[in-house]
Amino acid sequence: MTSGFFTYLFRKSDLARFILIPVFFLALWGIISVILAVTEKKPVLTSINPPIGIPGDVIALQGMHFGDEPGDSWVEIAGNRVSSSAYLKWTDTTILIILPGTVEDGLIYVHTSSSKSNALAFANRNNIPIAARTDSEEGLPLITSVSGSQSGQGTYKTGELITLQGKNFGITRNQSSVIFSWNIESPVPAANRTNQHTASIACSEHDFDYEFWSDSELRVRIPDGAVSGTVSVQSERGPGNSVPIIISNPAGTKRYTDRRTYVVSQRVTFSDISATEGNILFVRIPRPEDTPSQRNVRISASDPQPFMPNYKGSILHQLENLKTGQAVSLSHQFIFYGHTTTTKINASAVKQYRNTNSPFFLKYTAADQLVPSTEPAIAAKAAEIVGKEKNPYLKAKKMYTWLVANIAYEKNANPDRAAAVALAEKKGDAYDMTILFCALARASGIPALPNAGILIDASRNSRIHWWAEFWLEDFGWVPADPAVGAGFPGPGRETPAEKNDWYFGNLDANHIVYSRGWNDQKPMTQKSRVVYRPRFFAFQPVWEESGGNIKSYTSFWEEPKVTGVY
């Protein structure tokens, strides 16, 4: 048969037309479907971070071709479709999900409107079986007794030195830690708060909590934020047994409430590079600190991957053999939990500092690169403010009250002005007020720390901010934000009077901290050229370090941006 025959048949026969027209459109639809299937990019799932979690945790799915927004797309976990309310972020390469309360072990897929990704495995930590074991046989830590340095009654206080007797602790600490219970008042059901990140707190190197470590005996201080519950040793081989412990602080109580999940992004770019072969540029990007109120900080995305994800509190990038005219951009995204901290202090129960020769006391009462507590004018003002008062809490309260009442707040103060000049002029910004509070406190023998970070306003915009902490014996760190108390536009307080009163001893979850005190970093090489950024969102002496044949470059550091609050 020829094409002419079909043409004749189509023209003369109604039945032929009835049959051939649908066939034609079906064939056309098939061709279009094949073309769309070929050209539509199939989603590719490359990683799950972390691959093990529990309900309420945030996981990051990395890959490509997810689409810029969910739309008709969705994620499947163990055969169940994740509801749209669980997506914190959805881009073409990254999806952030809050794990639902019913999550089970199984495979994770990303579904788009036209295709389905490859599968990666996920496990619910609560479903992972723990085999019966003998601690001594497997070499896991085993605590046999706990004793204290003060009460001797089985009740301990924050900061108290305790001794753990047992075995298999390890000859040296390395990455091992001592873990205490930590308390949170949160809408998350208790059954879903079993992971160590949200139910426990480790001893802190920052606070000199580790005093002695051997295979059979440990001497540690009870960390700030610890509560009655259990104490255990987490070694490089795994977690040891948990021993009950009672912690009671007569000076008052501290609570962590109003939990929020934050997603924060940072970016730094380098341009106008002039360089020849044989050069190197180190970049240290500050990362948010893990604290009792700021929990489970982790990097959810990096572009490019860093040389070291945590080098002395910073993310370290090593850029080599840069070329003239080249532009480089470094970006990171963090996920963590923030909490409001509230304290109730019984001033009459606050004790004097017992061990004034300890490394902790000596460090946080001494002058350093940030806190000029030995300046004569500052020491004299501290003595004038406190008068005959001996109680550390009431002394700190007097200093806070004086600053709020006497220092005129300046939003854009002179960045080169010294704290003593701000004191003499009686004006300054949040940085000046924070440094002055810490300097006055240290000059009066009160351990104090300046904090650097960002403050989120009611519109979820962030700005660089500074505030303070001071230490009370048998209690721990107490927050204070004199700048907000003096009228800095802060979130959640209706009147200046309320701000003034509330921000001594309390701190809302809108404060995100990057540095607690001076982070004394050293250059990687002796002959490198170092860039320091004063009055920025972290306290560190080295931000950029160039060496070799780099003649010049331009860097631009964006302030951290909050891209999600949940």
C-alpha positions as CSV (number, residue, x, y, z in Angstrom):
1,M,0.0,0.0,0.0
2,T,1.1,3.5,-0.7
3,S,0.6,6.8,1.0
4,G,-1.8,7.8,-1.8
5,F,-4.0,4.9,-0.8
6,F,-4.2,6.1,2.8
7,T,-4.9,9.6,1.6
8,Y,-7.7,8.4,-0.6
9,L,-9.1,6.2,2.2
10,F,-9.0,9.1,4.7
11,R,-10.8,11.4,2.2
12,K,-13.5,9.0,1.1
13,S,-14.2,6.9,4.3
14,D,-15.9,8.2,7.4
15,L,-14.9,5.0,9.3
16,A,-11.2,5.6,8.3
17,R,-11.3,9.1,9.6
18,F,-12.9,7.9,12.8
19,I,-10.1,5.4,13.4
20,L,-7.1,7.4,12.1
21,I,-7.6,10.7,13.9
22,P,-7.5,9.3,17.5
23,V,-4.5,7.1,16.4
24,F,-2.7,10.2,15.2
25,F,-3.3,12.2,18.5
26,L,-2.3,9.2,20.6
27,A,1.0,8.9,18.7
28,L,1.6,12.6,19.0
29,W,0.9,12.4,22.8
30,G,3.4,9.5,23.1
31,I,6.1,11.4,21.2
32,I,5.6,14.4,23.5
33,S,5.7,12.3,26.6
34,V,8.9,10.7,25.5
35,I,10.5,14.1,24.8
36,L,9.4,15.4,28.2
37,A,10.7,12.2,30.0
38,V,14.1,12.6,28.3
39,T,14.4,16.4,28.9
40,E,13.0,16.4,32.5
41,K,15.8,16.1,34.9
42,K,15.3,13.3,37.4
43,P,16.0,14.3,41.1
44,V,19.2,12.9,42.5
45,L,19.6,12.3,46.2
46,T,23.3,12.3,47.2
47,S,23.4,12.5,51.0
48,I,21.3,12.6,54.2
49,N,22.8,14.6,57.1
50,P,22.5,13.1,59.7
51,P,21.3,9.6,58.4
52,I,20.2,8.7,62.0
53,G,17.8,10.8,64.0
54,I,14.7,11.0,66.2
55,P,11.4,12.9,65.9
56,G,11.9,16.6,66.2
57,D,15.4,16.5,64.7
58,V,16.3,18.5,61.5
59,I,17.8,16.5,58.6
60,A,19.3,17.9,55.4
61,L,18.8,16.2,52.1
62,Q,21.5,17.2,49.5
63,G,21.4,16.5,45.8
64,M,20.2,18.1,42.6
65,H,17.1,18.7,40.5
66,F,14.7,19.0,43.5
67,G,13.1,22.2,42.1
68,D,13.3,25.7,43.7
69,E,10.1,25.1,45.8
70,P,8.0,22.1,46.8
71,G,5.0,22.8,44.6
72,D,3.7,19.3,43.8
73,S,7.0,17.7,45.0
74,W,7.3,15.9,48.3
75,V,9.6,13.7,50.3
76,E,8.9,10.0,51.2
77,I,10.3,8.4,54.4
78,A,9.7,4.7,55.0
79,G,6.8,4.7,52.6
80,N,5.1,7.7,54.2
81,R,4.7,11.1,52.7
82,V,6.2,14.0,54.8
83,S,3.6,16.8,55.3
84,S,4.2,20.2,53.8
85,S,4.5,21.8,57.3
86,A,7.7,19.8,58.0
87,Y,9.8,21.5,55.2
88,L,12.0,24.2,56.6
89,K,13.7,24.9,53.3
90,W,13.4,23.6,49.7
91,T,15.8,24.5,47.0
92,D,17.1,22.8,43.9
93,T,19.9,21.2,45.9
94,T,18.9,21.2,49.5
95,I,15.8,20.2,51.5
96,L,15.6,20.7,55.3
97,I,13.0,18.6,57.1
98,I,11.8,18.4,60.7
99,L,11.4,14.7,61.3
100,P,7.7,13.9,62.2
101,G,6.7,12.2,65.4
102,T,5.8,9.0,63.5
103,V,9.1,8.6,61.6
104,E,10.3,5.1,61.1
105,D,13.4,3.4,59.6
106,G,13.4,3.1,55.9
107,L,14.3,4.6,52.6
108,I,14.0,8.3,51.7
109,Y,13.0,9.4,48.2
110,V,12.4,12.8,46.7
111,H,9.3,13.0,44.4
112,T,8.9,15.7,41.9
113,S,6.0,16.3,39.5
114,S,7.5,14.0,36.9
115,S,10.0,11.6,38.6
116,K,11.3,10.0,41.7
117,S,14.8,10.1,43.0
118,N,17.1,7.3,44.0
119,A,16.8,6.0,47.6
120,L,19.0,6.5,50.6
121,A,18.6,4.8,54.0
122,F,17.4,6.5,57.2
123,A,17.3,5.1,60.7
124,N,15.3,6.2,63.7
125,R,17.8,6.2,66.6
126,N,15.0,5.0,69.0
127,N,14.6,1.8,67.0
128,I,18.3,0.8,66.9
129,P,18.7,-2.2,69.2
130,I,21.3,-2.2,71.9
131,A,22.9,-5.5,72.4
132,A,23.5,-6.8,75.8
133,R,27.1,-6.2,76.9
134,T,29.5,-6.2,79.8
135,D,31.1,-2.8,80.1
136,S,34.4,-4.0,81.3
137,E,34.7,-6.6,78.6
138,E,34.0,-4.2,75.8
139,G,36.2,-1.4,77.3
140,L,33.3,1.1,77.7
141,P,33.6,3.6,80.6
142,L,32.2,2.4,83.9
143,I,31.5,4.8,86.8
144,T,31.6,3.0,90.2
145,S,31.4,6.1,92.5
146,V,30.8,9.8,92.6
147,S,32.1,12.1,95.4
148,G,32.2,15.8,95.9
149,S,34.5,18.4,97.3
150,Q,32.0,20.4,99.4
151,S,28.8,19.0,100.8
152,G,29.6,15.3,101.3
153,Q,25.8,14.8,101.4
154,G,25.3,13.5,97.9
155,T,24.0,16.8,96.7
156,Y,26.2,18.9,94.4
157,K,26.3,22.5,93.0
158,T,27.1,24.1,89.7
159,G,30.9,24.6,89.4
160,E,31.6,22.1,92.2
161,L,34.6,19.8,91.7
162,I,33.5,16.1,91.8
163,T,35.5,12.9,91.5
164,L,34.4,10.0,89.3
165,Q,35.9,6.6,90.2
166,G,35.7,3.7,87.8
167,K,37.5,2.2,84.8
168,N,38.0,2.4,81.1
169,F,37.9,6.2,81.0
170,G,41.1,6.3,78.9
171,I,44.6,7.4,79.8
172,T,44.0,10.7,78.2
173,R,40.8,12.5,77.4
174,N,41.2,13.2,73.7
175,Q,37.6,13.5,72.4
176,S,36.0,11.9,75.4
177,S,33.6,13.9,77.6
178,V,31.6,13.8,80.8
179,I,27.9,14.2,80.3
180,F,25.3,15.6,82.7
181,S,21.5,15.9,82.4
182,W,20.2,19.2,81.0
183,N,16.7,20.5,81.4
184,I,14.4,22.1,78.8
185,E,10.8,23.2,79.0
186,S,9.6,22.8,75.5
187,P,6.5,21.9,73.5
188,V,8.4,18.9,72.2
189,P,7.0,15.8,73.9
190,A,9.4,14.2,76.5
191,A,9.3,10.9,74.5
192,N,10.9,12.7,71.6
193,R,13.7,14.4,73.6
194,T,15.9,11.4,74.1
195,N,18.9,12.3,72.0
196,Q,22.0,13.6,73.8
197,H,22.0,17.0,72.0
198,T,18.8,18.1,73.6
199,A,18.7,16.1,76.9
200,S,22.3,16.4,78.2
201,I,25.2,18.8,78.5
202,A,28.9,18.1,78.5
203,C,31.6,19.6,80.7
204,S,33.1,22.7,79.1
205,E,36.7,23.4,78.2
206,H,35.7,27.0,78.0
207,D,34.9,27.0,81.7
208,F,37.9,24.8,82.8
209,D,35.5,22.0,83.9
210,Y,38.1,19.3,83.2
211,E,40.7,19.2,86.0
212,F,42.2,15.7,85.9
213,W,41.8,12.7,83.6
214,S,43.1,9.1,84.0
215,D,41.8,5.7,83.2
216,S,40.3,5.1,86.6
217,E,39.7,8.6,88.1
218,L,38.3,11.8,86.7
219,R,38.0,15.2,88.4
220,V,35.5,17.6,86.7
221,R,33.4,20.6,87.6
222,I,29.7,20.4,87.3
223,P,29.0,22.4,84.1
224,D,26.7,25.4,83.8
225,G,23.2,24.3,82.8
226,A,23.5,20.8,84.4
227,V,20.5,19.6,86.5
228,S,19.7,16.7,88.7
229,G,19.6,13.4,86.7
230,T,22.6,11.4,85.7
231,V,26.3,11.7,84.9
232,S,28.1,9.5,82.4
233,V,31.3,9.3,80.5
234,Q,31.3,9.3,76.7
235,S,34.5,7.9,75.4
236,E,35.8,7.3,71.9
237,R,34.6,3.7,72.2
238,G,31.1,4.7,73.2
239,P,28.9,5.8,76.1
240,G,29.3,4.4,79.5
241,N,26.9,3.7,82.3
242,S,24.7,6.5,83.8
243,V,24.9,7.2,87.5
244,P,22.2,9.3,89.4
245,I,23.3,12.7,90.7
246,I,21.5,15.4,92.5
247,I,22.3,19.1,91.7
248,S,20.9,21.8,93.9
249,N,21.8,25.5,93.6
250,P,20.6,27.5,96.7
251,A,21.4,30.8,95.0
252,G,18.5,30.3,92.5
253,T,17.2,28.6,89.5
254,K,17.8,28.8,85.7
255,R,15.3,27.8,83.0
256,Y,15.6,27.3,79.2
257,T,12.3,27.8,77.4
258,D,10.8,29.0,74.1
259,R,12.8,26.6,71.9
260,R,13.3,27.7,68.3
261,T,15.0,26.2,65.4
262,Y,17.2,28.7,63.6
263,V,18.6,28.5,60.1
264,V,21.5,31.0,59.7
265,S,23.5,31.7,56.5
266,Q,26.9,33.3,56.2
267,R,28.9,34.4,53.1
268,V,32.2,36.0,52.4
269,T,33.5,36.9,48.9
270,F,37.0,37.7,47.6
271,S,37.5,39.7,44.4
272,D,40.0,42.0,42.7
273,I,42.7,39.4,43.3
274,S,46.2,40.1,42.2
275,A,48.4,37.1,42.6
276,T,51.0,34.8,40.9
277,E,51.8,31.2,41.3
278,G,52.6,30.0,44.8
279,N,50.1,31.7,47.1
280,I,47.8,30.7,49.9
281,L,44.9,32.4,51.7
282,F,43.4,31.1,55.0
283,V,39.9,32.2,55.8
284,R,38.4,31.6,59.3
285,I,34.6,31.9,59.3
286,P,33.1,32.1,62.8
287,R,30.6,29.4,63.7
288,P,27.8,29.8,66.3
289,E,28.9,28.5,69.7
290,D,27.3,25.5,71.5
291,T,26.1,26.8,74.9
292,P,23.5,25.7,77.4
293,S,20.9,27.9,75.7
294,Q,22.1,27.5,72.1
295,R,22.2,23.8,71.3
296,N,23.2,21.2,68.6
297,V,24.9,23.7,66.3
298,R,25.8,22.0,63.0
299,I,26.7,22.9,59.5
300,S,23.8,21.9,57.1
301,A,25.4,23.2,53.9
302,S,28.8,24.4,52.7
303,D,30.0,25.7,49.3
304,P,32.7,24.8,48.9
305,Q,33.5,22.3,51.6
306,P,36.0,23.7,54.2
307,F,39.5,22.5,54.9
308,M,38.4,22.0,58.5
309,P,34.8,22.4,59.7
310,N,35.8,23.3,63.3
311,Y,39.2,24.8,63.9
312,K,39.3,26.6,67.3
313,G,35.7,27.8,66.9
314,S,35.9,28.7,63.2
315,I,35.4,27.1,59.9
316,L,38.8,27.1,58.2
317,H,39.2,27.4,54.4
318,Q,42.5,27.0,52.7
319,L,42.6,28.6,49.2
320,E,45.7,28.0,47.2
321,N,47.2,29.3,43.9
322,L,44.6,32.0,43.4
323,K,44.8,33.7,40.0
324,T,44.6,37.4,39.1
325,G,41.1,38.4,38.4
326,Q,39.6,35.3,40.1
327,A,36.6,35.7,42.3
328,V,35.9,33.3,45.2
329,S,32.8,33.0,47.3
330,L,32.5,30.9,50.6
331,S,29.1,30.2,52.1
332,H,27.8,28.2,55.0
333,Q,24.4,27.4,56.5
334,F,23.9,26.4,60.1
335,I,21.0,24.8,62.0
336,F,20.6,24.9,65.8
337,Y,18.2,25.4,68.6
338,G,17.9,28.6,70.5
339,H,16.3,29.1,73.9
340,T,15.2,31.9,76.2
341,T,17.2,31.9,79.5
342,T,15.4,33.1,82.6
343,T,16.9,33.1,86.1
344,K,15.6,33.7,89.6
345,I,18.3,34.7,92.0
346,N,18.1,34.6,95.8
347,A,20.5,37.4,96.5
348,S,20.9,36.5,100.2
349,A,22.1,33.0,99.2
350,V,24.8,34.1,96.8
351,K,28.2,33.1,98.1
352,Q,31.6,34.7,97.8
353,Y,34.0,33.1,95.3
354,R,35.9,30.2,97.1
355,N,38.8,29.4,94.7
356,T,40.1,32.7,93.6
357,N,43.4,31.1,92.4
358,S,41.7,28.7,89.9
359,P,42.4,29.1,86.2
360,F,38.7,29.9,85.6
361,F,38.6,32.8,88.2
362,L,42.0,34.2,87.2
363,K,41.1,34.2,83.4
364,Y,37.7,35.8,83.7
365,T,38.6,38.5,86.2
366,A,41.8,39.5,84.4
367,A,42.2,42.2,81.8
368,D,42.6,40.9,78.2
369,Q,42.5,42.1,74.6
370,L,38.8,43.1,74.9
371,V,38.2,43.9,78.5
372,P,40.4,46.7,80.0
373,S,39.5,46.1,83.6
374,T,42.8,47.5,84.9
375,E,42.3,50.9,83.4
376,P,42.6,53.3,86.4
377,A,39.4,55.2,85.4
378,I,37.4,52.0,85.1
379,A,38.7,50.5,88.3
380,A,37.9,53.8,90.1
381,K,34.4,53.9,88.7
382,A,33.8,50.3,89.7
383,A,34.8,51.0,93.3
384,E,32.5,54.1,93.2
385,I,29.5,52.2,91.9
386,V,29.6,49.2,94.3
387,G,30.6,51.2,97.4
388,K,30.6,49.0,100.4
389,E,28.5,46.2,98.8
390,K,30.1,42.8,99.0
391,N,27.5,40.5,97.4
392,P,28.6,39.7,93.9
393,Y,25.1,39.6,92.5
394,L,24.1,43.0,94.0
395,K,27.4,44.5,92.8
396,A,26.7,43.3,89.3
397,K,23.2,44.7,89.5
398,K,24.5,48.1,90.6
399,M,26.9,48.2,87.6
400,Y,24.1,47.3,85.2
401,T,21.8,49.9,86.7
402,W,24.5,52.6,86.5
403,L,25.3,51.9,82.9
404,V,21.6,51.9,81.8
405,A,21.0,55.2,83.6
406,N,24.2,57.0,82.7
407,I,25.5,55.9,79.3
408,A,23.6,57.5,76.5
409,Y,23.0,54.9,73.8
410,E,24.6,55.5,70.4
411,K,23.6,53.3,67.5
412,N,26.7,54.1,65.4
413,A,29.5,54.8,67.9
414,N,33.1,55.5,66.9
415,P,34.5,52.0,66.2
416,D,38.0,53.1,67.4
417,R,36.9,54.5,70.7
418,A,38.4,52.9,73.8
419,A,36.1,51.8,76.6
420,A,37.7,54.4,79.0
421,V,36.8,57.1,76.5
422,A,33.2,55.9,76.3
423,L,33.0,55.9,80.1
424,A,34.4,59.5,80.2
425,E,32.0,60.7,77.5
426,K,29.1,58.6,79.0
427,K,27.9,57.4,75.6
428,G,28.4,54.4,73.5
429,D,26.8,51.5,71.5
430,A,26.1,47.9,72.5
431,Y,29.8,47.0,72.2
432,D,30.9,49.9,74.5
433,M,28.2,49.0,77.1
434,T,29.1,45.3,77.0
435,I,32.8,45.9,77.4
436,L,32.2,48.5,80.1
437,F,30.0,46.1,82.1
438,C,32.6,43.3,81.9
439,A,35.4,45.6,82.7
440,L,33.6,47.0,85.8
441,A,32.7,43.5,86.9
442,R,36.2,42.1,86.5
443,A,37.7,45.2,88.3
444,S,35.4,44.3,91.2
445,G,36.4,40.6,91.3
446,I,33.4,39.2,89.4
447,P,34.1,36.8,86.5
448,A,32.5,38.3,83.4
449,L,32.4,37.5,79.6
450,P,31.5,39.7,76.6
451,N,29.4,38.0,74.0
452,A,29.4,38.8,70.3
453,G,26.8,37.7,67.8
454,I,23.6,38.9,66.2
455,L,20.2,40.0,67.5
456,I,17.0,39.2,65.7
457,D,14.2,41.8,65.7
458,A,10.4,41.4,65.6
459,S,10.6,41.3,61.7
460,R,13.3,38.6,61.8
461,N,15.9,41.0,60.6
462,S,19.3,40.5,62.3
463,R,22.0,43.0,63.3
464,I,25.4,42.6,64.9
465,H,25.1,42.8,68.7
466,W,27.0,42.4,71.9
467,W,26.0,41.5,75.5
468,A,27.5,40.1,78.6
469,E,27.5,37.3,81.2
470,F,28.8,37.2,84.8
471,W,29.4,34.2,87.0
472,L,27.9,33.5,90.4
473,E,29.3,30.9,92.8
474,D,27.3,27.7,93.0
475,F,25.0,28.9,90.2
476,G,26.8,29.6,86.9
477,W,26.6,32.2,84.2
478,V,24.0,35.0,84.4
479,P,23.1,37.0,81.2
480,A,22.9,40.8,81.1
481,D,22.3,43.0,78.1
482,P,22.7,46.7,79.2
483,A,22.3,48.0,75.7
484,V,18.8,46.6,75.3
485,G,18.1,47.8,78.8
486,A,19.2,51.3,77.9
487,G,16.8,51.5,74.9
488,F,18.3,49.4,72.1
489,P,15.3,48.3,70.0
490,G,15.0,44.8,71.2
491,P,12.3,42.2,70.6
492,G,9.5,41.2,72.9
493,R,9.6,43.9,75.6
494,E,6.9,46.7,75.4
495,T,8.5,49.5,77.4
496,P,12.0,50.7,78.2
497,A,11.2,50.1,81.9
498,E,10.5,46.4,81.2
499,K,13.6,46.1,79.1
500,N,15.7,47.6,81.8
501,D,14.5,45.2,84.5
502,W,14.2,42.0,82.5
503,Y,17.5,42.0,80.6
504,F,19.5,41.7,83.8
505,G,19.5,38.0,84.6
506,N,17.4,37.0,81.5
507,L,18.0,36.8,77.8
508,D,15.5,36.0,75.0
509,A,16.0,33.5,72.3
510,N,16.6,36.2,69.7
511,H,20.3,36.5,70.8
512,I,22.6,34.2,68.7
513,V,26.1,34.0,70.0
514,Y,29.3,33.5,68.0
515,S,31.9,34.3,70.6
516,R,32.0,34.2,74.4
517,G,35.1,36.1,75.3
518,W,38.3,36.5,73.3
519,N,39.0,33.6,71.0
520,D,42.8,33.7,71.1
521,Q,43.8,32.3,67.7
522,K,47.3,32.3,66.3
523,P,48.3,32.7,62.6
524,M,49.0,29.6,60.7
525,T,52.5,30.9,59.6
526,Q,54.8,33.5,61.1
527,K,55.3,35.7,58.0
528,S,51.6,35.8,56.8
529,R,49.6,39.0,56.5
530,V,46.6,38.9,58.9
531,V,43.3,40.8,58.7
532,Y,41.5,41.5,62.0
533,R,37.9,42.7,62.1
534,P,37.1,44.7,65.3
535,R,33.5,45.2,66.5
536,F,32.2,42.4,64.4
537,F,30.0,39.4,65.1
538,A,32.8,37.4,66.7
539,F,35.8,38.1,68.9
540,Q,38.8,36.6,67.1
541,P,42.2,38.1,66.1
542,V,42.5,36.3,62.7
543,W,39.8,36.5,60.0
544,E,42.0,36.3,56.9
545,E,45.6,35.3,56.5
546,S,47.5,35.5,53.2
547,G,50.9,34.3,52.3
548,G,53.1,33.8,49.3
549,N,52.6,35.7,46.1
550,I,49.3,37.5,46.8
551,K,49.8,41.1,46.1
552,S,46.2,42.3,46.9
553,Y,42.6,41.4,47.1
554,T,39.2,42.7,48.2
555,S,37.1,40.9,50.8
556,F,33.4,41.4,51.7
557,W,32.0,39.8,54.7
558,E,28.2,39.7,54.9
559,E,26.6,39.8,58.3
560,P,25.0,36.5,59.3
561,K,21.4,36.3,58.0
562,V,18.6,34.4,59.6
563,T,16.9,32.5,56.8
564,G,14.5,30.5,58.9
565,V,12.9,30.5,62.4
566,Y,10.7,27.6,63.3
